């Protein structure tokens, strides 16, 4: 599974790395709503939530459909600005249809939805938007109802909510993280200019690769999708609150956006989806699970494993080959015998690697 971004029609000068306070605020609000996704930010999330006035906390909960599970397109602007106020001004320039379509990007599907008409236009689309919101909770359903009934009032209410967040905690956060994000964006733009798109995206995330033959960016995610970037370009936004997420805004013909986390040196890199899948399939077989149990206790030869499991040595060798190809076992020779042992540390990280791919 992967998300493919077709960049064949994008002029090189229309690809850029930039910083966005609105995108960073969206990422920070997601951390407050789902701190379990971000163990490195748990202390910050706890401290910040403790400081929130009850009324503000209630309103954030009411609107968290916009950032808890799926990030609304409203928080991934295609054109970054110097300040949050400028980016919120861009919301004011959207017509009601465009604002509502961006706001109701709330599907939890693992594939990108096709462009759809505004829910303000058809009863069927309004009903579907309400159903998706109702699945998240009563307050979220009420928020969606208000949005569909009076988009202008909700837009004003939401802007005021985000401005309060800026005053209470995000303004200080932005002053702290902006230099780091700006430095990261400058570095990636230099790579882009001097070494090309492939090196720039590889530096942004090992989960993004350039298929130069097809002019496609391939994003390794547990998600299927195809995004067509046009001559309007493509923008990458670094975030200090994003790990392990890679968030992609399709924009349906507008300028696509990809928000990537800046490097977190103290955390191990998340393996590719293909590697994780290979390892899960390797241990899914009942016999290989039994072999893992034995090998976890110490090194064993093929003959020992065959005798213990009532199998022939060639049968055991085939299963050991699957485990070794997946990288789950190591071998060492001692005289005429080859001993196999389980890579305990690697197997211990398998759950974290699976979770990292699921959250990416």
C-alpha positions in Angstrom: 0.0 0.0 0.0 1.2 3.5 -0.7 0.1 7.0 -1.7 1.5 8.1 -5.1 1.9 11.8 -5.9 2.2 12.4 -9.6 4.6 15.3 -10.1 5.1 14.9 -13.9 3.3 18.2 -14.6 4.9 20.2 -11.8 7.6 22.8 -12.8 10.7 22.4 -10.5 10.4 26.0 -9.3 6.8 25.2 -8.0 8.0 22.6 -5.5 9.0 24.1 -2.1 9.5 23.5 1.6 7.9 26.1 3.8 6.7 26.6 7.4 3.0 27.2 8.4 1.8 28.2 11.8 -1.7 27.0 11.0 -0.4 23.5 10.0 1.7 23.4 13.2 -1.3 24.4 15.3 -3.3 21.6 13.7 -0.6 19.1 14.5 -0.4 20.4 18.1 -4.2 20.1 18.5 -4.0 16.5 17.3 -1.3 15.8 19.9 -3.6 17.2 22.6 -6.5 15.1 21.3 -4.5 11.9 20.8 -1.4 12.0 23.1 -1.0 8.2 22.9 0.2 8.6 19.3 3.1 10.8 20.5 4.8 9.4 23.6 7.7 11.9 23.3 5.2 14.8 23.7 3.1 13.3 26.5 4.5 15.6 29.1 3.8 18.7 26.9 0.3 17.5 26.2 -0.5 16.9 29.9 0.9 20.2 31.0 -0.9 22.1 28.2 -4.2 20.4 28.8 -4.0 21.2 32.5 -3.6 24.9 31.7 -6.7 25.0 29.4 -9.7 26.9 30.8 -12.6 24.5 31.0 -14.6 26.4 28.5 -11.8 26.4 25.9 -11.2 22.7 26.5 -14.9 22.0 25.9 -14.9 23.9 22.6 -11.7 22.1 21.5 -13.4 18.8 22.2 -16.5 19.9 20.2 -14.4 20.7 17.1 -11.8 18.0 17.4 -13.4 16.2 14.5 -11.2 18.5 12.4 -7.9 17.2 13.8 -8.3 14.1 16.0 -8.3 11.2 13.6 -8.1 12.8 10.1 -6.6 16.2 9.7 -9.0 18.6 8.0 -7.7 20.2 4.8 -8.3 23.6 6.5 -5.1 22.9 8.5 -2.9 22.1 5.6 -2.7 25.4 3.6 -1.2 25.2 0.1 0.4 28.7 0.6 2.2 29.3 3.9 2.1 32.7 5.5 4.2 34.5 8.1 1.6 34.5 10.8 -1.4 32.6 11.9 -3.7 35.6 11.4 -2.7 35.7 7.7 -3.5 32.1 7.2 -6.9 32.5 9.0 -7.6 35.5 6.7 -7.3 33.0 3.8 -10.2 31.0 5.4 -12.2 34.2 5.1 -11.6 34.4 1.4 -13.0 30.9 0.8 -16.6 30.7 -0.3 -19.0 28.6 1.9 -18.8 25.6 -0.4 -15.0 25.4 -0.4 -14.8 26.0 3.3 -17.3 23.2 4.1 -15.7 20.7 1.7 -12.3 21.3 3.4 -13.8 21.1 6.9 -15.6 17.8 6.4 -12.5 15.8 5.4 -13.4 13.4 8.2 -13.5 10.0 6.6 -11.4 7.3 8.3 -11.1 5.3 5.0 -7.7 4.0 4.1 -7.9 5.4 0.5 -8.3 8.9 -0.8 -11.9 9.8 -1.6 -12.7 11.1 -5.0 -13.5 14.8 -5.3 -17.1 15.3 -4.2 -19.6 18.2 -4.4 -20.2 20.5 -1.4 -22.6 19.0 1.2 -24.4 22.3 1.0 -25.6 21.4 -2.5 -27.2 18.0 -2.1 -29.3 16.4 0.7 -27.5 13.1 0.1 -24.1 14.6 0.7 -25.3 16.4 3.8 -26.7 13.2 5.2 -23.4 11.4 4.6 -21.4 14.2 6.3 -23.7 14.0 9.3 -23.3 10.2 9.5 -19.6 10.5 9.5 -19.7 13.1 12.2 -22.2 11.2 14.3 -19.9 8.2 14.4 -17.3 10.4 16.3 -19.7 11.5 19.0 -22.7 13.6 19.9 -20.8 16.9 20.2 -19.0 16.3 16.9 -22.4 15.6 15.3 -23.7 18.8 16.7 -20.7 20.7 15.3 -21.3 19.2 11.9 -24.9 20.2 12.0 -24.0 23.8 12.8 -21.4 23.8 10.1 -23.9 22.7 7.5 -26.6 25.0 8.7 -24.5 28.2 9.0 -20.9 27.9 7.6 -20.2 31.6 8.2 -21.0 31.5 11.9 -18.9 28.3 12.4 -16.0 29.9 10.5 -16.1 32.9 12.8 -16.4 30.7 15.9 -13.6 28.4 14.8 -11.3 31.4 14.0 -11.9 32.8 17.5 -11.2 29.4 19.0 -7.8 29.1 17.3 -6.9 32.7 18.2 -7.6 31.9 21.8 -5.2 28.9 21.4 -2.6 31.2 20.1 -3.0 33.5 23.0 -3.0 30.8 25.7 -0.3 28.4 24.5 0.4 28.2 20.8 2.0 31.6 20.4 4.8 30.6 22.8 5.1 27.1 21.2 5.4 28.7 17.7 8.2 31.0 18.9 10.0 28.0 20.2 9.6 25.7 17.2 9.6 28.1 14.3 13.4 28.6 14.1 13.9 24.8 13.9 11.2 24.4 11.3 12.5 27.3 9.2 16.1 25.9 9.3 14.8 22.5 8.2 12.8 24.0 5.3 15.9 26.0 4.2 18.0 22.9 4.3 15.5 21.0 2.2 15.2 23.8 -0.3 19.0 23.8 -0.7 18.9 20.1 -1.4 16.1 20.6 -3.8 18.0 23.3 -5.6 21.4 21.6 -5.8 20.7 17.9 -5.7 17.1 17.5 -6.9 13.7 16.4 -5.6 14.8 12.8 -4.9 17.5 13.8 -2.4 15.2 16.5 -0.8 12.3 14.1 -0.1 14.6 11.4 1.1 16.0 13.8 3.6 12.5 14.8 4.7 11.5 11.2 5.4 12.8 7.7 4.5 9.2 6.8 3.8 9.2 9.1 0.7 10.9 8.0 -2.5 11.1 9.5 -6.0 10.3 7.2 -8.9 12.3 9.3 -11.4 11.2 7.2 -14.4 7.5 7.9 -13.8 7.9 11.3 -12.0 6.1 9.9 -9.0 6.6 10.4 -5.3 5.8 7.2 -3.5 4.8 7.6 0.2 5.0 4.4 2.2 1.8 4.3 4.1 -0.9 1.9 5.1 -3.1 3.8 2.7 -3.9 3.7 -1.0 -4.2 6.8 -3.0 -3.1 8.7 -6.0 -2.7 12.5 -6.0 -2.2 14.5 -9.2 -0.1 17.6 -8.7 -0.7 20.3 -11.3 1.3 23.3 -12.5 0.3 25.0 -9.3 3.0 23.0 -7.5 3.6 21.0 -4.4 4.5 22.1 -0.9 6.2 20.3 2.0 5.6 21.5 5.6 7.9 20.3 8.4 6.3 19.9 11.9 7.8 19.4 15.3 4.5 17.8 16.5 4.1 15.2 13.7 6.1 12.1 14.4 5.2 9.4 13.4 2.6 10.9 11.0 3.0 11.8 7.4 -0.1 13.8 6.5 -1.1 14.4 2.8 -3.6 16.9 1.5 -5.0 15.9 -1.8 -6.6 19.3 -2.5 -8.5 17.8 -5.5 -6.6 19.7 -8.2 -5.2 22.5 -6.1 -1.7 22.5 -4.7 -1.1 19.2 -2.7 0.5 19.5 0.7 2.6 16.9 2.5 3.4 17.5 6.2 6.4 15.6 7.5 7.9 15.4 11.0 11.4 16.8 11.5 13.9 14.2 12.6 13.6 12.9 16.1 17.2 11.5 16.8 16.3 9.7 20.0 13.7 7.5 18.3 14.5 4.6 16.0 13.4 5.0 12.3 10.1 3.2 11.4 10.7 0.3 9.0 9.1 0.2 5.6 5.6 -1.3 5.4 7.0 -4.1 3.1 9.6 -5.2 5.8 7.0 -5.2 8.6 4.6 -7.2 6.5 7.3 -9.7 5.6 8.2 -10.2 9.3 4.6 -10.6 10.4 4.0 -13.2 7.6 7.2 -15.0 8.7 5.9 -15.5 12.3 2.3 -16.1 11.3 3.0 -19.8 10.5 2.3 -22.1 13.6 5.5 -24.1 13.1 7.7 -21.0 12.8 6.1 -19.6 15.9 7.2 -22.8 17.7 10.7 -22.4 16.3 10.7 -18.8 17.6 9.8 -20.0 21.0 12.7 -22.4 21.1 15.2 -19.9 19.5 14.2 -17.2 22.0 15.7 -19.4 24.7 19.1 -19.8 23.1 20.9 -20.9 19.9 20.0 -24.3 18.4 21.2 -26.3 15.4 18.9 -27.5 12.6 19.2 -31.1 13.8 18.1 -30.1 17.4 15.1 -28.2 16.0 14.1 -31.1 13.7 14.3 -33.7 16.5 12.3 -31.4 18.9 9.5 -30.9 16.4 9.3 -34.3 14.8 10.4 -32.9 11.4 13.1 -33.6 8.8 16.2 -31.3 8.7 15.2 -30.0 5.2 11.7 -29.0 6.4 13.2 -27.1 9.4 15.7 -25.5 7.1 13.0 -24.1 4.8 11.2 -22.5 7.7 14.4 -21.2 9.2 15.2 -19.7 5.8 11.9 -17.7 5.9 12.7 -16.3 9.3 16.3 -15.4 8.3 15.2 -13.7 5.1 12.8 -11.6 7.2 15.8 -10.7 9.4 14.3 -12.3 12.5 17.2 -14.8 13.2 21.0 -14.8 13.2 23.3 -17.7 12.6 26.8 -18.6 13.7 29.0 -21.5 12.9 30.6 -23.7 15.6 32.7 -26.4 14.1 30.6 -28.5 11.8 27.3 -27.1 13.2 25.4 -24.0 12.4 23.4 -22.5 15.2 20.4 -20.3 14.8 19.1 -17.8 17.3 16.3 -15.3 17.5 17.2 -11.6 17.2 15.4 -10.6 20.5 15.8 -6.9 20.1 14.4 -6.9 16.6 11.4 -9.1 17.4 10.7 -6.9 20.4 10.5 -3.9 18.1 8.1 -5.6 15.7 5.0 -4.3 17.5 6.4 -0.7 17.6 7.2 -1.0 13.9 3.7 -2.2 13.1 2.2 0.7 15.1 4.6 3.2 13.5 3.3 2.1 10.0 -0.3 2.2 11.2 0.1 5.8 12.5 2.2 7.0 9.6 
